[in-house]
C-alpha cells in the first residue's frame, strides 16, 4: 500500500523550498513522443532526509546501500501526542523503520500543515538512535522546528528521516514491511515512493 503523496504542480512545499514544476517539453502530435521537464527540491512531497541535510560532513543519499531503505515497519499512534513510554513499549529493534501517525496528513493542503505540527520530542529521538533504527517517518512536513535539534540528533545518529507520509492509519495494528527507495542522488535528500507491504 502506498504511503506517499502525489507529486504534481500543486504539491505544497515547505516554506522557502522550491516550488514543484512539471512542464511539457514535447508532445505526441508535434514530436511523436511525450516528455516533461520536472523541477523540484530534494525535500518535495514524501521524501527522505540524508545526514548531509543538517550535518556539515554528513553522508549524501548515494552513500547508502539499497537495504537501508527497506525494513520492518513499526507503527506508533501519536494522534493524542507523543509519549516516550509508548515508544519504549512498541517492540522496536535495530534496523526497523518507525512511523508516527499524528493525523497531520489530513491537513496536507492547508497552510496550518506547515505551521502547527507537533514536534517529535528530543527524548524520543535519542531513544530511537539508541535502538539503532534505520529510519523514522512522520505524516508531517518536519520532525521539528528551528533550531532542528531533533533533525540533528537523528541524522548524526545515522537515522534517516521520512517526511510527508500519508495513509498511516492503514497500517495500524498490522505487521508490515516498508520499502522507501529514493533516487540514488548525491544530495541531502530526495522524493521517495514509500510502500508498506502487509504480512
C-alpha positions as CSV (number, residue, x, y, z in Angstrom):
1,X,0.0,0.0,0.0
2,X,1.2,3.5,-1.0
3,X,2.1,5.8,1.9
4,X,3.3,8.6,-0.4
5,X,1.7,11.8,-1.5
6,X,1.3,12.5,-5.3
7,X,3.9,14.9,-6.9
8,X,2.2,17.5,-9.1
9,X,2.5,21.2,-9.8
10,X,0.0,21.6,-6.9
11,X,2.2,19.8,-4.4
12,X,2.7,22.1,-1.3
13,X,6.2,22.7,-0.2
14,X,8.0,23.6,3.0
15,X,8.2,27.5,3.2
16,X,11.2,28.7,1.3
17,X,11.7,25.5,-0.7
18,X,11.5,25.4,-4.5
19,X,8.0,25.0,-6.0
20,X,7.3,21.8,-7.9
21,X,7.1,22.3,-11.7
22,X,6.1,19.7,-14.3
23,X,6.3,21.3,-17.7
24,X,5.8,19.6,-21.1
25,X,8.8,19.7,-23.4
26,X,7.4,17.8,-26.4
27,X,4.0,16.3,-27.3
28,X,2.9,13.4,-29.4
29,X,1.3,15.5,-32.1
30,X,4.4,17.5,-32.9
31,X,7.3,15.2,-31.9
32,X,5.8,11.7,-31.9
33,X,6.5,11.3,-28.2
34,X,5.8,13.0,-24.9
35,X,8.5,14.3,-22.5
36,X,8.3,16.6,-19.4
37,X,10.8,18.7,-17.6
38,X,10.5,18.2,-13.8
39,X,11.9,20.8,-11.3
40,X,11.6,20.3,-7.6
41,X,13.5,20.5,-4.4
42,X,15.1,17.5,-2.7
43,X,12.5,17.7,0.1
44,X,9.3,18.0,-2.0
45,X,6.4,15.7,-1.3
46,X,7.1,12.4,0.5
47,X,10.9,12.4,0.9
48,X,13.9,11.1,2.8
49,X,16.4,13.3,4.6
50,X,20.1,12.2,4.5
51,X,22.6,13.3,7.2
52,X,24.0,15.9,4.8
53,X,20.7,17.8,5.1
54,X,21.6,19.1,8.5
55,X,25.2,17.8,9.3
56,X,28.1,19.6,7.6
57,X,30.1,16.4,7.0
58,X,27.1,14.1,6.8
59,X,26.6,11.5,4.0
60,X,24.6,12.1,0.9
61,X,21.9,9.5,-0.1
62,X,24.0,7.8,-2.7
63,X,26.4,6.6,0.0
64,X,23.7,4.2,1.4
65,X,23.2,0.6,0.2
66,X,19.7,-0.2,-1.0
67,X,18.9,-2.3,2.0
68,X,19.0,0.8,4.3
69,X,15.7,1.8,2.6
70,X,13.9,-1.4,3.4
71,X,12.9,-2.8,6.8
72,X,10.3,-4.0,9.3
73,X,7.8,-1.3,9.9
74,X,6.7,-0.3,13.4
75,X,3.6,1.9,13.7
76,X,3.1,4.3,16.6
77,X,-0.2,6.2,17.1
78,X,0.7,9.7,18.1
79,X,-2.6,11.4,17.3
80,X,-3.1,12.1,21.0
81,X,0.5,13.3,21.4
82,X,4.0,11.8,21.6
83,X,4.9,9.7,24.7
84,X,8.3,8.0,25.3
85,X,6.8,5.1,27.2
86,X,4.5,4.3,24.2
87,X,7.6,4.2,22.0
88,X,9.5,2.0,24.5
89,X,6.7,-0.5,24.6
90,X,6.4,-0.8,20.8
91,X,8.9,-3.6,20.4
92,X,11.4,-1.6,18.4
93,X,14.6,-3.3,17.2
94,X,17.7,-2.3,15.3
95,X,17.0,-1.8,11.6
96,X,13.3,-1.0,12.0
97,X,11.5,1.8,10.2
98,X,9.4,3.5,12.8
99,X,6.4,5.6,11.6
100,X,4.5,8.1,13.7
101,X,0.8,8.7,12.9
102,X,-0.1,12.2,14.1
103,X,-3.1,12.8,11.8
104,X,-1.4,15.9,10.2
105,X,-1.7,14.3,6.8
106,X,-5.4,15.2,6.8
107,X,-4.3,18.9,6.6
108,X,-1.7,18.5,3.9
109,X,-3.1,21.1,1.6
110,X,-3.9,23.6,4.4
111,X,-1.4,26.4,5.5
112,X,-1.5,25.1,9.1
113,X,0.2,21.9,7.9
114,X,3.4,23.8,7.8
115,X,2.9,25.9,11.0
116,X,1.0,23.9,13.6
117,X,2.5,20.4,13.6
118,X,3.6,18.7,16.8
119,X,7.4,18.3,17.0
120,X,8.9,14.9,17.8
121,X,10.3,15.2,21.4
122,X,14.1,15.0,21.7
123,X,14.0,12.2,24.2
124,X,12.2,10.0,21.7
125,X,14.7,10.9,19.0
126,X,17.5,10.0,21.4
127,X,15.8,6.7,22.3
128,X,15.4,5.7,18.6
129,X,19.1,6.4,17.9
130,X,20.0,4.2,20.9
131,X,17.8,1.5,19.3
132,X,19.7,1.9,16.1
133,X,16.6,2.1,13.9
134,X,17.1,2.6,10.2
135,X,14.5,5.3,9.5
136,X,11.9,7.4,11.3
137,X,8.9,8.5,9.4
138,X,6.2,11.1,10.1
139,X,3.0,12.3,8.4
140,X,4.1,15.9,8.9
141,X,6.3,18.3,7.0
142,X,9.1,18.0,9.5
143,X,10.1,16.2,12.7
144,X,10.8,19.6,14.5
145,X,11.2,23.3,14.2
146,X,14.3,25.5,14.2
147,X,17.0,25.1,15.5
148,X,16.2,21.5,14.4
149,X,17.7,19.6,17.4
150,X,15.7,16.5,16.5
151,X,16.9,16.5,12.9
152,X,20.4,16.9,14.2
153,X,20.1,14.1,16.7
154,X,18.6,11.6,14.3
155,X,20.9,12.4,11.4
156,X,24.0,12.5,13.5
157,X,22.9,9.1,14.8
158,X,22.7,7.8,11.2
159,X,18.9,7.5,11.4
160,X,17.3,8.6,8.1
161,X,14.1,10.7,8.2
162,X,10.9,10.2,6.1
163,X,8.6,13.2,6.0
164,X,5.1,13.9,4.4
165,X,3.9,10.3,4.7
166,X,0.2,9.7,4.3
167,X,-2.4,7.0,5.0
168,X,-0.6,5.6,8.1
169,X,-4.0,4.6,9.6
170,X,-4.0,1.7,7.2
171,X,-1.0,0.0,8.9
172,X,-2.2,0.4,12.5
173,X,-2.2,-2.9,14.3
174,X,-0.6,-4.7,11.3
175,X,2.7,-6.4,10.7
176,X,4.3,-4.7,7.7
177,X,7.5,-4.1,5.8
178,X,8.5,-0.7,4.5
179,X,10.1,0.0,1.1
180,X,11.3,3.6,0.8
181,X,13.5,3.8,-2.2
182,X,14.7,7.2,-3.3
183,X,16.7,8.1,-6.4
184,X,20.4,7.5,-6.0
185,X,21.2,11.2,-5.7
186,X,24.5,12.6,-4.4
187,X,22.4,15.0,-2.4
188,X,20.9,15.8,1.0
189,X,17.5,14.2,0.3
190,X,15.2,13.0,-2.4
191,X,11.5,12.4,-3.1
192,X,10.6,8.8,-2.3
193,X,7.8,6.3,-3.1
194,X,7.1,4.7,0.3
195,X,5.2,1.4,0.2
196,X,4.0,-0.8,3.1
197,X,3.8,-4.5,2.4
198,X,1.4,-6.1,4.9
199,X,2.2,-9.5,6.3
